[in-house]
Amino acid sequence: MLKHSPRIPRLASVVLASLLLTLTACPGNEGPDEDGGTNVTDGGTDGGSTDGGDKQPDGGSYDPGPKVCGDGKVQKGEACDDANTVSGDGCKNDCAEVEVGFECPVSGRPCVVATACGNGIVEEGEVCDDRNTASGDGCNADCSVVETGWSCPFQGQRCRAAQCNDGILAGEEECEDGNLTKGDGCSDTCRLEPGYKCEKVGQPCTTTKCGDGIPEGTEQCDDGNHDMGDGCSPLCVLEPKCVNGTCEARCGDGVILPGDTTEECDDGNKRNNDGCSSECKLEDGFACYNVKGTLPNEVEIPVVYRDFCGASSGCKSPAILHPDFNDANGAEQGIVGPKFAALGANGKPVYAKGGVASGTTHGKTAFDQWYVDTLDVNVTEVSTLKLTKQANGSYLFDDQTFFPLDNSGWVGQGKENRLNDNTGTPRNFSFTSETRYWFEFKGNEVLTFLGDDDVWVYINRKLALDLGGVHGATSGTVSLSDAATVSGLGLVKGKIYEVVVFQAERHTSQSSYKLTLNNFETQRTVCESTCGNGKVDRGEQCDNGNNNGPGYGKCSLSCIWNARCGDGIPQYDFGETCDDGNDVNTDACPNNCQIDPG
């Protein structure tokens, strides 16, 4: 059922900002990594340093000349250079960092496995090792104690909360409210629930109010209004910012832009310890993968309703009877202009009947109130539309008795009476709705709408479908495989565009709303806290449990392979004389990567 609270739970699989698809959270935490310095043996002119000084952290000089990762020389901007561009052997493939668990003492030579606390390996005298020497994150500074309230099940991985509701805020926990009850702001896994803030351990959580201008709790933003398309949705989550298909990369908006390299991930939130950090960087200890085509069973998209006082409904002050609602009857195209007419600068339809006879509207001033908060004229409610995946892969919202404001709006305030529909059921008529979502244009998208009364669909801020006027259930379709439509809307494959559906219910007989979406999707990130469990899960190359670690041929602490035989890059310093990227033993390179001279 559609919910109408201003605090709507957000589906884990929603890409609120995309059509459909965003993403979801798994718990975890990580502390700062230990970063090794890099020595060089050759002298050389001063090339500057990455920390603003003239020397490397260990006192060695930087090699002069431009940065060339893989040349065996540490230049300005590099932390190491082991003469290759392979990750997993101690020096990252871009030479920007020494990998955890390694030291790179000599440039141009292989890095070596580090020793002592902080290298990610539980060695003699240690009971834990979370790859740093900081206390307060579960494993203390000398790796000798697992701290109270924590658990460190896998070497080299972040420690975790030992138990939810033990009175200690630890690991992936965001709250501890003294119980394991869901729906009260703090979940049974001690993560914040949408619409709440939990400020004190052991104390009940309190609700937040989206629209008060104060971002709190799980709110990503709060701009103090109910407008959509301005970068902060009425559900207080970030929206993509796109102009003619070109979008600004915004961490937390749930959209991974084609070709963008600034975000390693985007799971639709700005929360840490779920695999994708608040800066959209991958967090160790998770298997994360980008999904584009594997669709959830349900998606929710935000919707804003505005309730008006219609004729015959007995308006009471301060509610003002609006002339456009329940005053006329008849389909009427052109209220917002011809096909491909543009949205206004405020992202709302532009009235096109000024100075022209209209059978169902009463001028620009009245029309401009339909989708804008207007004191004493309308009452705004924020909710979501839940679309269900169909057998053919499309998503459908279908409500043939579409009355989302029966107990709210002016009726809920006692300023308007409900009227009977054509079945004799008391209803709150006279309202508008607005919903938006984003998608990556591929050329096979199809949108179908069936309902009453007015419906206008805009894509890339241009009118794509006009079902205006007061009428019974009417159907319309937008197909983005049609060349003329694509040209008129100015769409380019691979770019991100916004779809907006404006609707109005203006007559007291019936109300229906059926929206079908095919192939509208964007790319999203899904993370699972699995690295270290000994199973190769999706998003992992390998997982040997507590045998994960640094070193040639081993599965790394991030569950990707370190340098090894079969990776396609000969590691001569580890005894390889060939590497053809396979484990076939009967071709030119044997499966031990060593050619027998005989």
N, C-alpha and C positions, 0 to 999 in steps of 0.2 A: 504494500500500500504506500502511496505517496505521503510523505510526512510534511507537516507545515510548521514546524518549530524553527525559530531563527538559529537554533543550534542543531544542525543536521549532521549525523554521523557520516563520515566520509569513507566510502568504500576503499579498502586497501588497493583494489585494482583500478581505481579511477584515474584517469589522467584528467584531472579536473581541467587542466588548461588545454589539453588536447581534446579531441572528441572523446576520447574514450579512454585514453589509456594511460593511466599512470599507475602508480606504482607503489610499491609497498614495502613494508619495512620489516627488517629483522634485527634483533637486538645485538649489541656488541660494543666494545670500547677499545681504544688504543691509546697508549701513552706515547710520548715523544721518542723517536728512534735515536739510537746512538749513531753518531756520524763520525767515521774515521777520517783522519787527515791523509794527505798524499805526499810522499817524499819524491824528490827527483835527484838524480845523481849528477846531472850536468848543470853547469852554471848558466849563464844566459842573462840577457838584459831583463830589466824589470818590465813585466807585462801587466802589472796591476793584479788585483786579487778580487775574488768574489765577495769578500767581506769589507771591501773598501781599503784594505792595507796593501802593502807591496809584496808581502810574502804569503806563502801557504800557511795553514794553521800550524804545521810542524816546523816552520822556519825556512823551508826550501823555496827556491825561486821558481816563478812561473816561466815556462818557455816562451820566448817571443814569437810573434807571428799570429796569424789568424787561427781561430779555434777549428781544429779538424779532429773530431772524435775518431779514434782508431789508428792514429798515426804513431802511438806510443809515446807521445809527449804531452805533458799536462800544461795546457794553455789557459789564458784568462777565461773564466766562466766554466772550467772543467774541475771536477773534484778528483778525477782519476783518469787514466788512459792505459788500458792493458793491451793495446795494439789490436783490439777487435771491437766490433759493435754488437756484441751479444750480451743480453741480460742473463742473470743467473750464475755468473762466474765471479761475482764480486764487484765488478764495475758495471753500472747500468749502461744500456745500449746507447744512450746519448752522452755518456761520460759525465752526467750531471751530479751523480751521487754514488758514494760507496755503499753497496748493498749491505743490509743488516746481516751480521754474523761474519763479516769479512774485514780484512785489512788489506790495503794496497800499498805496500811499503816502497816499491820501486816501479817507476813508470816504465811502460813497455814490457813489463813482466807480469805473469799471472798473479792475481790477488790470492791471498791465503786465508784460511779459516781462522777467525779470531778466537781468542780464549778469554775466559773470565766472565763474570756476571755482566749481563747485557748483550751477550752474543746470541741469545735465543736457544741455547743448548743447556739442559740441566746437567751440570758436571758435578764432580765429587765435591761435597760440602754445600751444595745448593739444593733447595727444595722446590725452587721455581725459577723461571727465567723468562720474562716477558719482553725481552729485547730492549730494556732500558735500565737505568740505575736510579730511577725516581721512586720515592715512597708515595703511599697514598693512592696507588692504582692497583692494589691487590698483592703485588710482590714487592717486598721492601728493597731498600737501596742496595743491599749486598746479596740479594737473592736467597737469604737464609730463612725467611718467614713469609708464609701466606697470611696476609693481614686479616683481622677479624671482619667477618661479614662477606668475605670474598672466597672465590674458588678459582684455581688456576689449573684446569684439567689438561691443557695441551701446552707442551713446551713451545716457546717462541710465539705464542698467541696471547692476545690481551686476556687478562683475568676477567672473571665475571662475578656477578652477584651470587653469593652462596644460596640465598633464599629470598624470595619476595616476601615482604611483610615481616621481616625480622627486626625492624626498627633501625636498620642501617642502610643508608642510600649508597649503593655501590654499583660499579660496572655499568651495565646498560640501563639500569633503573633511572627513571625520571621522577619518581614519586614513591612515597610510602605513607599511605593514609590510614594504616592500622587494620586493614581488612583485605580480603581477597575477592571482593565483590566487583563484578563488572558493572559499568554504566553509572558509576558515581564519580567519574573523573580520573580515577587511577585504576588501571586494568588489573586483572589477576596475574599479570606478568610485570606489574609496577611500571607500566608505560603510561604517559599522559593520554587521555582520551579527548577527542575534538570537543571544543566548547568549554574546556575547563582549565583552571590553573591550580597547582598544588604547591603551596609556598612553604609549608612546614611539615617535617617528618612527624607522623603519628596524628596529624590533624586532618579533618575532612577537607576535600577539595572544594573550590567555589567556582561558579560559572563565570565565563567571560562574555562580553557583549560585542559581537562583531558590529562595527558601525559607530563605535564611540570614539574612534580616532586613536585608541591606545592598543597597540599590538601586545597581546598577552597570551600565556599558555601556548597552545599549538598554532596560534595565528601567525601566518607568515608576514602579514601586513594588515593595516587598518587605516584606510584613508577617510573614514567618517562619512561615507556615502553608500548608496545602493546601486551605483552605476556599474555597468559591465563594459569591458573593453578599454578600461583606463589603466590597466596594469595591476589592479588589485580587485579581485572579484568580491561580490557581496557576501561570499563565504569566508572572506579574509585569507584567501590563498592567492599566490602570484599568478598572473596571466601572462602569456607570451606577448611581447611587443613586436608587432609585425607591420610593415608598410609595403604594400604591393608585393608580398611574398618574401621580402627580405626581413629577417627577424633579428632582434638583439638577443644574444645569448644571455639568459637570465637563470642563474642557478636556482632551482626549486620550482620552476614553472612546469616541470614535467615534460618538456619537449627537448629532444636532442636534435639539433639542427643538422641537416645534411652537410657533411664536410667540416663541421666545427670541431676544433681540437682543444678548445679552452675548457670544456667540461669532459671529465673522464666518465661521468655518469650523471643522471638526473632522475631521481625517483619521485619527483613531485612534492618534495618537502625540503626544509632546511634544518633537519634534525641530525645530530651525530649518532653514532653507535648503531646504525642500521645498515651499514655496508657502503653507503654513499654519504659522504660528510656534508656539513653545512656549506662547504665550499665546492661541492660536487667533485670531490676527489674520492677515489676508491679507498676503502678502509680494509686493512689486512684482516684475515680471519674470516672472510666472506667469499662465497662464490657469487660473482655478479656477472650478469650478461644482459645485453641489450636485446629487447624483444621487438620485432616488427613483423607481425603476422600471426603470432600465437595470441589469441584473443581471450579475454576473460568471459565468464558466463553472463555477467551483468556489468553495466557501467552506469554511473550517475553523472549528470551534467547540471550545472546550476541554473536556476530559473528565478526570475523576479516577477512577482505578481503585483499589480496595482488595482485596488478595488475602488470602483466609482459608485455613486448613488444614482441609480437609474430611475426612469419614470415609473410611477405606480408603486414604488417601494416604500413610500412614507418616510422620506428623508427628514431627519431631525437635526437641528443646529448642533454643531457647526457644519455638518455635511451639506454640500451644495449639489443640487440636481444638475447632472451634466447633460447637455443637450444632445450629444452624439449617441447616448445609450438608450435603447428601447424607444426610439422615436420614429424610425422609418424602417423600410424593408426593401431589399433588392440588391443584387450583386452590382458592384461598381469598381471597375478597374480604373487605374490612372489617378487614384487618390494621392499616391506618392510619386507619380511621374511615369514615364514610359519604361520599357524594359532597359536594363543597364543603367538606370538613373542612380546617382551616387547618394550614399548616406551623407547626412550633414556633418559638420565639423565636430559636433557633440556625439557622433555615432548613432544618431536617431534618424528615422525617416523624415524626409522633407515634404511638407504639405504642398501639393501641386494644383490645388483647386482654387487658389486665390483668384477672385474675379471671374470664376467659371462656375456654372450651376453644378451643384452636387446633390444627389438624391439622398445621401445618408450622413453627410457631415455638415458642420455649421461654422466653417471658417478656420483660419490658421491658429488663432489663439486657443480655441477649444481643442483642436487636434494636437497641438504641441504639448498638451497636458497628458496625453495617453501614456507616454513612456518616461515621464519625468516626475519625480516627487513634487507634489503641489499641495501646499497647506490647505486644509479644509475641502479639497477637491478629491484627493485620492489617499488611500492608506496602503502602504507598501509591506509586502511579506516576501521573505526569501526562503526558497526551498530547493529541491532537486527533482529532476525527472529521472526515473530509473528505467533504463532500456535493457531489454533481455535479448540475449543472443538467440537467433533462430537457426534452424537446421541448415539453411543455405549460407550461414555466416553473417547475415544482416543483423541489425539491432532494431528492436521495435519497442515503442511506447504506444499503447493503445488503451484509451479510456473513452468509452462511448457515453459515459455520464460524467463529464469532466467539470466538476465543481469543487476546485481545491480550496475555496474560501468560504464554505458553508458555515463554519463556526468562527470565522475571523473577519478581518477587514471591518467595514462599517457595521456589519451585522454583529460581529463580536463585541463591538463597542456599544451596542444598543442604539445606534443612530440610524439603522435601516432595517426594514422588515424583509424576511425571506418571502419569496413568491413561489407558488407551485409550478413545477415543470409540467410537461405534457403527460406525465404519469401521476400527477397529483402530489409529488414529493416536494416539500418546502426546500428552496434553493437560494443561494446567494448568487444572483446573476450580475452582469455588468462589471467586467474586469478585463485587464490586458495581461499578457505574459511576454517575456523576453528571455531567450536563452541563446547562448553562444558556445562555440567550441572551435578547435583548430585541427587541421589535418595537413598531411603532406600530399600534394597533388600528384596523382599517378595517371589519371586519364580514364579511370574506370568507375569513378564514384557515382552513386545514384541516390538522390534524396526524393522521397515520396511523402506527401502530406495529404491527409483526408480529415476534414473537420469544418467547423463553423465557429465564428463568422470570419472576419478578416484574417488573412495570413499573407505575410510578405517575407520572402527568403532573400537574404543578401549574401553573396559570396565575394570576397575581396572588396567589400564595401560597395558592391554594385547589385542592383535589383535583378534577381534571377527568376523569381516566381511571384506573380501577383494574383492573389485570390481575394481581392478586396471586396468590401461591402457586407451587408447583412443578408445572410443566405443560409440554406440548409447545408448539410455535409457535402462538401465539394472536394474533389481530388485534383492534385497537381503534382508534376514530376519535374525534377531537374536532373538531367543526365550530363555528366562531364566527359562523356565520350563523343558528344556532339561538337563538331569543329566550330560551328557558328557561335555556340554558347561559350566555348572555351575562349574564342577570340574576343567576343564581346565583354567577357569578364576579365580578360587580360591575364589568363593563367599560364604559368610556365611549369613544366614537370620538374618535380624535385623540390619545389619551394613550398613554404608553409603559408596557408591561408586561413582566414576566419570565416565561419559560417554563422549567420545570425538569423534566428526565426522570431519574427514579431507576430503576435496573435491578439485578437480581441473578441470577446463574447459580448454581444450588444443587443440581444433580443431574448425575451422571456418565454422560450418554448423548450429548447434543448441545448445541449452543449457537448461537443465531441472533439477529441484531439488524438490523432493517430500519426505518428512520425516514424518513418522507416529509413534507416541509413545503411547503405552498402559501401564497404571499402573505405570508409572514412577512418583513417588511423594515423598515428604518428609513432615514432620510435620511443621506447621507454626503457628504464632500467629496473631489473629485478635482482635483489640480493638475498642470499640465504647464508646463514651463519653455519657453515659446514666444514671449512678448512680445518683439518686436524682430527676429524672423526674416523679416519682410516678408510673412507669410501670415496671414490672418485665421483663427485656430484657434478651436475651441470654447471659449467663455468670454470671447472677445474681441469688441469691437465693431468694431475696426479694427486695422491694423498696417501702417505704412508704413516699417518698418525704421528706418534711421538718420535718416529724415525725421520720425519721431515727436518730439514736443516740445510745449512750451507755446505758446499763441497761439490766437486765434480761427480756427475752421475746421480746426484741425489734430487729428491723432490724438495723444492724450496719451502720456506715457511709461509709462502703465499700460495702454495699448491700449484705452482708452475715449475716446469723442469729447469734445473740449473743446466749449465753447459754439460753436454753428455754425448756419447757416441750415438749417432743417428739424428742429430739436430741439423745436419747439413753444413756445419762449419768445422773444418779440421782444427782441433785443439792440440797443436804440436807440443805445447809445454806439458800436456797431460799424456803424452806418449802416442797420440793419434798420428797416423801418417796419411790418412784419408778420411773422408766423411761424406757419403753421398745421400744422406738424409733418409736412409731406410735400413731395415734389419735383415735384408736378403744376404745370405752368406755365399751365394754362388755367382755374384756379379763382380765387377772390377774392384769393389771395396768390400772386404769381409765384414761381418756383423760385429767384429771387435775393433773396427776402424784402424786396423794395422795390417799393412800389406806384407806378406811373407816374401822376403827377398828371394827365397828359393823358388 
